[in-house]
Amino acid sequence: MPKDTSIRSVLIIGSGPIIIGQACEFDYSGSQAALSLKEEGISVSIINSNPATIMTDKVIGDHVYLRPLTLESIAQILTEHANSPTLPTIDAVLPTMGGQTALNLCVEAEERGLWKAHGVKIIGVDVAAIEKTENRESFRQLMVDIGVGVAPSKIANSFLEGKEAAQEIGYPLVIRPSYTLGGSGGGFVHKKEEFDAALKRGLEASPTHEVLVEKAVLGWKEYELELLRDSNDNVIIICSIENFDPMGIHTGDSITVAPAMTLSDRCYQDMRNQAIKMMRAIGNFAGGCNVQFSVNPDNDDIIAIEINPRVSRSSALASKATGYPIAKIAAKLAIGYNLDEIENQITKTTSAYFEPTLDYVIVKIPRWNFDKFKGANMELGLQMKAVGEVMAIGRSFIEALQKACQSLEIGRAGLGADGRQKRNIEEIMYGLEHPSWNRLFLIKDAMSMGVPLESIRKVTKIDKWFLSQIQELVNLEVELKRYSLNNIPKDFFFNLKQKGFSDIQIAYVLGNVTEDEVYNRRKELGIRRVYKMVDTCAAEFAAQTPYFYSTFEEAPIQISLVGTEILSAGDELGTNESIVSDRKKVIVLGSGPNRIGQGIEFDYSCVHGLLAAKESGFEAIMINCNPETVSTDFNMADKLYFEPVFWEHVREIIELENPIGVIVQLGGQTALKMAEKLHENNIKIIGTAYNDMDVAEDRGRFSDLLKELDIPYPKYGVAENAEEAIVVANQVGYPVLVRPSYVLGGQGMSIVINDEDLEKAVVKLLGDLPGNRVLIDHFLDRAEETESDSICDGTDVHIVGLMEHIEPAGIHSGDSSAVLPPFSLSEKVIADMEAYSIKIARALNVIGLLNIQFAVKDDKVYVIEANPRASRTVPFIAKAYDVPYINIAARIMLGVNKLKDFNIVRKLEGYAIKEPVFSFDKFPEVTKELGPEMKSTGEAIRFIKDLEDPYFRKLYKDKSMYLSK
């Protein structure tokens, strides 16, 4: 069926601020869906309160509404469109791209008659389907009716019903609240004494105060399938995903692998058939769907866990894993197309009615931030705790697993073999039994210490096949120790690289050699990476998509007509599918996995950097490993390398592509940390030069610069151990702010008020970050905090925005409510902030962006720090003022424009407030105290007309309440 021509204008509901359990995968889906609908000539309106995402940018939607995600906001938008001669009347709403937030809002609007009153049809999902899948009892009954297995369970709306259910089913149990996201309120109950507290938590977490009390199938294997279905009832399976971790850990906290590795063909076919039956049974709608199953490892019995009638975290992963753009196709299905009428986005010659085939392996590892939540329960369970994730692509599971470990940015060079291993056997065995963020590394440590594979399997319930793969790494390390760098046999060296060992790991195992020496020896032996295309069809059809991953591959052996073996094209190292053009190229380094302190705002910046480079005539190349983001969409850059932002990988891509330079300003601290390596290797950094960036990062050099410029700054000192720190602190005066150099999001920062606390803080810091120096600043107690963002082209400086924080200095800027423009600062303070910003930008020779943090006390402005890169606040200011600041900054970095070329006109009536959003509900044992270390996971934007606004008044009244050390 061709598209429904009655749909001319669609409203897409976004997912709001980033929280644990609902992150930027939905902004990726929403952005893709919006662009897909625009291709069809449909006007797209977007409602989302998140200023940090590209989804709320004018390059994505025709009409973008940065408003709270409430029924009132939706009613206002529908009315504005209905009554305006210039706006199109909204015909349909697409709620499947904004996670649970959008689905719940859509259902509420339906119940209140809002869609009917405005003549808006719901597309992409059936409201009855949402009800069937979200209501635990309806879902259980439906599965029984269609003959799909489920775990024994009972629904409970009260304590009495819950206790009766537990008595009937028996322990261990799992409690699953209805209508929640990321497993909120859910948990396991192993014995009777734990039941009351777990039941209370579940009933309170569910908006309908309903839970499912279910038999826990702990130790069973967990799988997911991603499906698409059209209005002709054609269903295709896009991807199978297997959880490395068994049942008992939320799938968002599990390491996952695609395609499924340990499924028998018979069991997989059975699972496919059940998934298709489930999707057809939940309602008559066209779009995407995610189904989760559990399989008994002893007999292959299958039970259904849940089905989500929307795109999910896993569909973002599946899209990147297969190259099949699920959200893009789902949007086209929602407006009436059938699968066989849509073009395959990758080959451009076949239809979208096909199931992708993978000739590589995908591994996703979640990224946690427990270090930000002191006292949090770090054990993983039913309630999701990860803040981001990485994805890696390799020719084998073990290669992809090691690449994923390199992508995490937790200081690991792969899976072990990097000097970070644990040696305490009791600690290791406890960690295997009580899974946390490091269980994968502890498995390897246990094997290295001789713990038998079968003992590890019994404790972890992880499939033996996965464990045997990790055991192989241990065996290879033992063998590697027999050699020195100069006598490693070429085939063994090649095998190490195929198994994902980084040069730095090989150097560590050999001892007494450097990463560079290993790299040079490898090049001498002719062992180099080849780049393979992600083409969705295992090279069965020619692909048009420049989306690559690296591997080490021997040449395919071909048999000639006379029966002799020949190497293809005489290349003993296999074929490199990344064809290098002769165009001028720019590489943009991405920001890696989302975490607290470095989130989606840097992805927004990277996307604008790519667009600006393309618009300026450069070939734009992206390197990033985050599957949730728009920057890793296969059609955003001219070329995408889905690789770790890890020196060895970046270096070889640069050698292959030979760009005119690399942009590091847009990818947060991740990209900035690579600047030194680029500088040492004579690779041009586009924008501000390395030495100038280093002045800003090095507290000593920066303070010397401020002294020279006659700009006030808090008294400070630098220490390399606790004794020195105490001397410095007494010189500058308590309270003091203690922090390491070169970190993001206030990592490791604390405010201390005496020698004893200082000693503890310094010892801990140097233990966590060995080799670092500790900065000790006098803390300006009860000061106001403010900040500026600016763009400098080497001559002129444009102040992008000045913001005043509502919370006092001492609360990290990412956790503060920032008001644009300032609301209570004197003219003198504002003039000083502007003057200091201009002076510092020129003194640092900034080409591009600069963020400066100030403290204001007794009308005197002190500079706290300067960051010559994109900041968390630039996307917020760009949305508030409606000016494409990152695009402007990127063009200046590239040297194609100067500031005078732009006519910048700000559009903001009243004030915009950047409001931080926290995920403390995932860590109920953690206090909500705020200090110099950032804890918020996302942010929303709120516009107010004036300072009498009740929301602002309340914020201002509570401003110091959570300040802590």
Salt bridges, closest charged atoms under 4 A:
ASP4 OD2 - LYS121 NZ 2.87
GLU25 OE2 - ARG313 NE 3.84
GLU39 OE2 - LYS328 NZ 3.15
GLU39 OE1 - LYS332 NZ 2.86
GLU40 OE1 - LYS3 NZ 3.95
GLU40 OE2 - LYS332 NZ 2.94
ASP57 OD1 - HIS608 NE2 3.24
GLU80 OE2 - ARG67 NH1 3.16
GLU108 OE2 - ARG112 NH1 3.76
GLU137 OE2 - ARG140 NH2 3.01
GLU168 OE1 - LYS154 NZ 3.35
GLU194 OE2 - LYS191 NZ 3.18
ASP196 OD2 - LYS163 NZ 3.39
GLU204 OE2 - LYS200 NZ 3.10
GLU214 OE2 - ARG176 NE 3.00
ASP233 OD1 - ARG229 NE 3.03
ASP233 OD2 - ARG280 NE 3.32
ASP245 OD1 - ARG439 NH2 3.21
ASP300 OD2 - ARG266 NH2 3.79
GLU306 OE1 - ARG136 NH1 3.50
GLU355 OE1 - ARG272 NH1 2.81
GLU409 OE1 - ARG595 NH2 2.57
ASP418 OD2 - ARG412 NE 2.78
GLU454 OE2 - ARG457 NH2 2.83
ASP463 OD2 - LYS221 NZ 2.97
GLU472 OE2 - LYS499 NZ 3.43
GLU477 OE2 - LYS444 NZ 2.55
ASP503 OD1 - LYS497 NZ 2.76
ASP503 OD2 - ARG522 NH2 2.93
ASP516 OD1 - ARG651 NH1 2.98
GLU524 OE1 - ARG521 NH1 3.07
GLU553 OE2 - ARG395 NH2 2.98
GLU553 OE1 - LYS532 NZ 2.75
ASP571 OD1 - ARG528 NH2 3.82
GLU572 OE1 - LYS490 NZ 3.48
GLU577 OE2 - LYS532 NZ 3.72
GLU601 OE2 - ARG872 NE 3.90
GLU615 OE1 - ARG891 NH2 2.64
GLU643 OE2 - LYS403 NZ 2.73
GLU643 OE1 - HIS649 ND1 3.21
GLU648 OE2 - LYS497 NZ 2.63
GLU648 OE2 - ARG522 NH2 3.51
GLU648 OE2 - ARG529 NH1 3.07
GLU652 OE2 - ARG522 NH2 2.63
GLU652 OE2 - ARG529 NH1 2.45
GLU655 OE1 - LYS523 NZ 3.56
GLU657 OE2 - LYS639 NZ 2.66
ASP694 OD2 - ARG701 NH1 2.80
ASP698 OD1 - ARG773 NH2 3.51
GLU756 OE2 - LYS760 NZ 3.81
ASP757 OD2 - LYS965 NZ 3.40
ASP768 OD2 - LYS764 NZ 2.50
ASP777 OD2 - ARG699 NH2 3.44
ASP777 OD1 - ARG739 NE 3.33
GLU784 OE2 - LYS959 NZ 3.35
GLU787 OE2 - HIS805 NE2 2.72
ASP832 OD2 - LYS828 NZ 2.87
GLU865 OE2 - ARG739 NH1 3.78
ASP882 OD2 - LYS58 NZ 2.78
ASP882 OD2 - LYS907 NZ 3.34
GLU915 OE2 - ARG942 NE 3.12
GLU933 OE2 - LYS372 NZ 3.41
GLU933 OE1 - LYS374 NZ 3.97
ASP958 OD2 - LYS954 NZ 2.58
